[in-house]
Amino acid sequence: MTGTNQTNLRHSTWRERLDRLHEVFKGEDRVLIVISADPDAIASALALKRLLWRRVSAVTVARTNVISRPDNLALLHFLKLPLPHLDELDRREFNRLAMVDSQPHHFSGQPGLRFDLVMDHHPLGKNSARFVDVRPDYGATATMMTEYLRAARIKPSRPLATALYYAIKTDTDNFVRQGQLEDVRAFRFLFPLKSQNLISKIEHADITRSALKYFHQALETVKLRRDTALLYAGRVDNPDTLVMLADFFLRVRDVNRSIAAGLFKERLVVIFRLADIRQNAGRLASSALGEFGSAGGHKSMARAEIPLANLDPKLLEKDGSMERFLIRRLKEGGRRGDVKSTQHPAGPGGD
């Protein structure tokens, strides 16, 4: 779908959007929904699966990431949702591909994939899917999916309502960060349908033992300068660990900017968290690291992923070299003067 069609879709009613969504699929289709698993992506995939119920032959949801965050694991456990990795599936078994809460340009792992449907709330990037509904002014993709369910006159089951409710709650940080009236309306619609006990269990999910070693290391090596916490964790088993560490240090008094970096496979992953409303995490990530790889996100949270082949090998050879590189890039990125502006096109910020 072209940018013009995306604009036309935005000005249509939810019922018209739903009809156009259904036109993409036929009864014999076998649909694969691809996500980078987090609460918003999981809930949105379940909602799309519900919208396609009895309209296609089969729907499978697959993830592109490794899941280690306790809340994500708890959500999947309580939803009893099988979520295989994309690499575990034979993609020849599917003739339709969909992506929710992300866009193809965020995903470089399988460059040959061609998507029929893309639905997201991150800034719009290059897209050739037949159906594209991208709304960066929304706080969560789950809000969009709730609107589609309502247009279809579908009352979500308690598990689905709980997942959508939790997704909106987390992606807007209880409406502290980006959100608008549509998010509030969806939140209010889902409130009486969700399970509060399930929400409590997910929110209080324990940290895994495997993650403890990184917290121990982080407390000893984190650099605290003025209002910034900067951590380089070295090699990590999962990028979600960096998300947990960045969130953790943002809770420290007087820390308004938390940045956690580490090596995963052959990439440098950097997670940004900002509490200062005068700055923009997506712009900071892009200005500081965008020239080396993909970088950007939202006002309060962002992510950068850089192939190690794009970096000087000496950064990995000497202790402290990577920290100095990051500090220098952050200073240069901040001096470019646009970290206070609005969103920058990029992928999910690990939210």
MARPAZA-830387 format. One record per residue (C-alpha): x, y, z; chain. Coordinates in steps of 0.2 Angstrom, whole numbers. Example, Ala and Ser with C-alpha at 12.3 -4.5 7.8 and 13.67 -1.06 7.14 Angstrom:
2
<<62; -22; 39>; A>
<<68; -5; 36>; A>
***
This chain:
351
<<0; 0; 0>; A>
<<7; 17; -5>; A>
<<9; 32; 6>; A>
<<-7; 39; -2>; A>
<<-17; 24; 2>; A>
<<-11; 25; 20>; A>
<<-17; 43; 20>; A>
<<-34; 38; 13>; A>
<<-36; 24; 25>; A>
<<-33; 36; 40>; A>
<<-48; 46; 34>; A>
<<-60; 31; 32>; A>
<<-71; 25; 46>; A>
<<-66; 10; 57>; A>
<<-79; -1; 48>; A>
<<-72; 4; 31>; A>
<<-54; 0; 37>; A>
<<-61; -17; 44>; A>
<<-68; -21; 27>; A>
<<-52; -17; 18>; A>
<<-43; -28; 30>; A>
<<-54; -42; 27>; A>
<<-52; -40; 8>; A>
<<-33; -45; 10>; A>
<<-38; -62; 15>; A>
<<-47; -77; 8>; A>
<<-55; -92; 16>; A>
<<-41; -104; 10>; A>
<<-26; -93; 16>; A>
<<-14; -99; 29>; A>
<<-8; -83; 38>; A>
<<8; -80; 48>; A>
<<9; -65; 60>; A>
<<26; -60; 63>; A>
<<30; -50; 79>; A>
<<45; -44; 90>; A>
<<37; -51; 106>; A>
<<32; -38; 119>; A>
<<15; -35; 127>; A>
<<9; -23; 114>; A>
<<14; -35; 100>; A>
<<7; -50; 108>; A>
<<-10; -43; 112>; A>
<<-11; -35; 94>; A>
<<-7; -52; 86>; A>
<<-20; -60; 96>; A>
<<-33; -47; 91>; A>
<<-29; -49; 73>; A>
<<-30; -68; 75>; A>
<<-48; -65; 82>; A>
<<-52; -54; 68>; A>
<<-48; -67; 55>; A>
<<-56; -81; 65>; A>
<<-67; -92; 53>; A>
<<-61; -81; 38>; A>
<<-45; -90; 34>; A>
<<-39; -108; 35>; A>
<<-26; -105; 49>; A>
<<-17; -91; 59>; A>
<<0; -94; 67>; A>
<<9; -81; 77>; A>
<<29; -81; 77>; A>
<<42; -71; 86>; A>
<<58; -64; 79>; A>
<<66; -61; 96>; A>
<<72; -71; 111>; A>
<<60; -68; 126>; A>
<<67; -66; 143>; A>
<<58; -51; 152>; A>
<<48; -58; 166>; A>
<<32; -49; 162>; A>
<<33; -55; 144>; A>
<<36; -73; 150>; A>
<<22; -71; 163>; A>
<<10; -64; 149>; A>
<<13; -79; 138>; A>
<<11; -91; 152>; A>
<<-6; -85; 157>; A>
<<-12; -83; 139>; A>
<<-6; -101; 136>; A>
<<0; -94; 119>; A>
<<12; -105; 109>; A>
<<24; -93; 101>; A>
<<38; -102; 90>; A>
<<53; -92; 83>; A>
<<51; -88; 65>; A>
<<67; -98; 61>; A>
<<58; -114; 68>; A>
<<44; -113; 55>; A>
<<43; -118; 37>; A>
<<37; -102; 29>; A>
<<32; -111; 13>; A>
<<17; -117; 23>; A>
<<10; -99; 24>; A>
<<4; -89; 9>; A>
<<0; -73; 19>; A>
<<11; -63; 30>; A>
<<6; -50; 43>; A>
<<16; -39; 55>; A>
<<9; -30; 70>; A>
<<17; -17; 82>; A>
<<32; -16; 70>; A>
<<36; -13; 52>; A>
<<47; -22; 39>; A>
<<61; -9; 39>; A>
<<63; -13; 58>; A>
<<67; -31; 54>; A>
<<83; -35; 45>; A>
<<84; -54; 50>; A>
<<74; -60; 35>; A>
<<76; -47; 21>; A>
<<66; -58; 8>; A>
<<49; -58; 17>; A>
<<35; -48; 9>; A>
<<21; -43; 20>; A>
<<3; -42; 15>; A>
<<-3; -32; 30>; A>
<<6; -21; 42>; A>
<<-2; -12; 57>; A>
<<9; -2; 69>; A>
<<10; 14; 80>; A>
<<28; 18; 77>; A>
<<33; 31; 64>; A>
<<29; 26; 46>; A>
<<43; 19; 36>; A>
<<45; 12; 18>; A>
<<31; 0; 16>; A>
<<24; -11; 1>; A>
<<11; -21; 10>; A>
<<-6; -22; 2>; A>
<<-14; -16; 19>; A>
<<-5; -3; 29>; A>
<<-12; 6; 45>; A>
<<2; 15; 54>; A>
<<-3; 28; 67>; A>
<<12; 36; 76>; A>
<<0; 47; 86>; A>
<<-7; 32; 95>; A>
<<1; 26; 111>; A>
<<-1; 8; 107>; A>
<<-5; -3; 93>; A>
<<-17; -12; 105>; A>
<<-28; 4; 104>; A>
<<-30; 2; 85>; A>
<<-34; -17; 87>; A>
<<-47; -13; 100>; A>
<<-55; -1; 88>; A>
<<-55; -14; 75>; A>
<<-63; -27; 87>; A>
<<-77; -14; 91>; A>
<<-80; -11; 73>; A>
<<-82; -29; 70>; A>
<<-94; -30; 85>; A>
<<-83; -42; 94>; A>
<<-83; -43; 112>; A>
<<-65; -48; 117>; A>
<<-63; -63; 128>; A>
<<-56; -60; 146>; A>
<<-38; -66; 141>; A>
<<-38; -55; 125>; A>
<<-46; -40; 134>; A>
<<-33; -42; 148>; A>
<<-19; -43; 135>; A>
<<-25; -27; 126>; A>
<<-28; -18; 142>; A>
<<-10; -22; 149>; A>
<<-2; -17; 132>; A>
<<-10; 0; 132>; A>
<<-5; 2; 151>; A>
<<13; -3; 147>; A>
<<16; 6; 131>; A>
<<9; 23; 138>; A>
<<17; 20; 155>; A>
<<0; 22; 163>; A>
<<-3; 37; 151>; A>
<<13; 46; 158>; A>
<<21; 45; 140>; A>
<<13; 47; 123>; A>
<<-5; 43; 122>; A>
<<-21; 52; 116>; A>
<<-40; 51; 118>; A>
<<-42; 35; 108>; A>
<<-30; 26; 120>; A>
<<-41; 32; 135>; A>
<<-57; 26; 126>; A>
<<-50; 9; 122>; A>
<<-43; 8; 140>; A>
<<-60; 12; 147>; A>
<<-69; 0; 136>; A>
<<-57; -14; 141>; A>
<<-57; -10; 159>; A>
<<-73; -20; 164>; A>
<<-68; -35; 153>; A>
<<-50; -38; 159>; A>
<<-44; -49; 174>; A>
<<-36; -38; 187>; A>
<<-29; -53; 196>; A>
<<-20; -58; 180>; A>
<<-13; -40; 178>; A>
<<-6; -40; 195>; A>
<<3; -57; 192>; A>
<<10; -51; 176>; A>
<<16; -34; 184>; A>
<<24; -43; 199>; A>
<<33; -56; 189>; A>
<<50; -60; 197>; A>
<<66; -57; 189>; A>
<<74; -73; 182>; A>
<<90; -80; 190>; A>
<<99; -79; 174>; A>
<<97; -60; 174>; A>
<<104; -58; 192>; A>
<<122; -59; 186>; A>
<<119; -44; 174>; A>
<<111; -33; 189>; A>
<<126; -38; 200>; A>
<<138; -32; 186>; A>
<<128; -17; 182>; A>
<<128; -10; 200>; A>
<<147; -11; 200>; A>
<<151; -4; 182>; A>
<<137; 9; 179>; A>
<<143; 27; 175>; A>
<<133; 40; 184>; A>
<<136; 57; 178>; A>
<<125; 72; 182>; A>
<<107; 66; 177>; A>
<<113; 51; 166>; A>
<<116; 33; 170>; A>
<<127; 24; 156>; A>
<<130; 6; 157>; A>
<<139; -6; 145>; A>
<<136; -24; 150>; A>
<<147; -32; 137>; A>
<<140; -48; 129>; A>
<<122; -52; 135>; A>
<<111; -68; 132>; A>
<<96; -57; 127>; A>
<<93; -39; 123>; A>
<<78; -39; 134>; A>
<<91; -39; 149>; A>
<<97; -22; 143>; A>
<<79; -15; 143>; A>
<<77; -21; 161>; A>
<<93; -13; 166>; A>
<<89; 4; 157>; A>
<<72; 4; 166>; A>
<<80; 0; 183>; A>
<<92; 14; 183>; A>
<<79; 27; 177>; A>
<<71; 24; 194>; A>
<<87; 31; 203>; A>
<<83; 48; 210>; A>
<<90; 62; 200>; A>
<<93; 51; 185>; A>
<<83; 57; 170>; A>
<<92; 48; 156>; A>
<<97; 30; 157>; A>
<<106; 21; 143>; A>
<<111; 2; 143>; A>
<<121; -5; 130>; A>
<<128; -23; 126>; A>
<<133; -35; 113>; A>
<<121; -48; 106>; A>
<<126; -60; 93>; A>
<<135; -48; 80>; A>
<<127; -32; 85>; A>
<<129; -18; 98>; A>
<<112; -15; 105>; A>
<<108; 2; 115>; A>
<<93; 5; 124>; A>
<<88; 23; 129>; A>
<<76; 29; 142>; A>
<<72; 47; 146>; A>
<<62; 55; 160>; A>
<<66; 73; 154>; A>
<<51; 79; 145>; A>
<<62; 93; 136>; A>
<<72; 79; 127>; A>
<<67; 66; 114>; A>
<<75; 48; 116>; A>
<<71; 44; 97>; A>
<<80; 59; 91>; A>
<<95; 57; 103>; A>
<<97; 39; 97>; A>
<<96; 44; 79>; A>
<<108; 58; 81>; A>
<<121; 49; 91>; A>
<<121; 32; 83>; A>
<<110; 32; 67>; A>
<<125; 33; 55>; A>
<<131; 16; 61>; A>
<<115; 6; 60>; A>
<<96; 8; 64>; A>
<<92; 20; 78>; A>
<<76; 29; 84>; A>
<<60; 27; 94>; A>
<<48; 38; 104>; A>
<<50; 53; 115>; A>
<<54; 43; 131>; A>
<<61; 27; 124>; A>
<<72; 22; 110>; A>
<<84; 9; 103>; A>
<<99; 7; 92>; A>
<<106; -9; 84>; A>
<<123; -8; 75>; A>
<<131; -22; 66>; A>
<<149; -24; 74>; A>
<<155; -24; 56>; A>
<<151; -5; 56>; A>
<<162; -1; 71>; A>
<<180; 0; 74>; A>
<<186; -17; 80>; A>
<<197; -9; 93>; A>
<<182; -4; 102>; A>
<<180; -22; 108>; A>
<<199; -25; 111>; A>
<<202; -13; 126>; A>
<<192; -11; 142>; A>
<<183; 6; 143>; A>
<<184; 9; 124>; A>
<<165; 5; 121>; A>
<<160; 16; 135>; A>
<<171; 31; 129>; A>
<<164; 28; 112>; A>
<<146; 29; 118>; A>
<<149; 44; 129>; A>
<<157; 54; 114>; A>
<<143; 49; 102>; A>
<<130; 55; 115>; A>
<<139; 71; 117>; A>
<<140; 74; 99>; A>
<<122; 69; 96>; A>
<<116; 81; 109>; A>
<<125; 95; 102>; A>
<<117; 93; 85>; A>
<<102; 102; 94>; A>
<<87; 92; 88>; A>
<<85; 80; 103>; A>
<<70; 91; 108>; A>
<<60; 88; 92>; A>
<<47; 75; 89>; A>
<<47; 57; 84>; A>
<<60; 50; 72>; A>
<<56; 35; 61>; A>
<<63; 19; 70>; A>
<<58; 3; 77>; A>
<<51; -2; 94>; A>
<<61; 4; 108>; A>
<<61; -12; 118>; A>
<<44; -7; 125>; A>
***
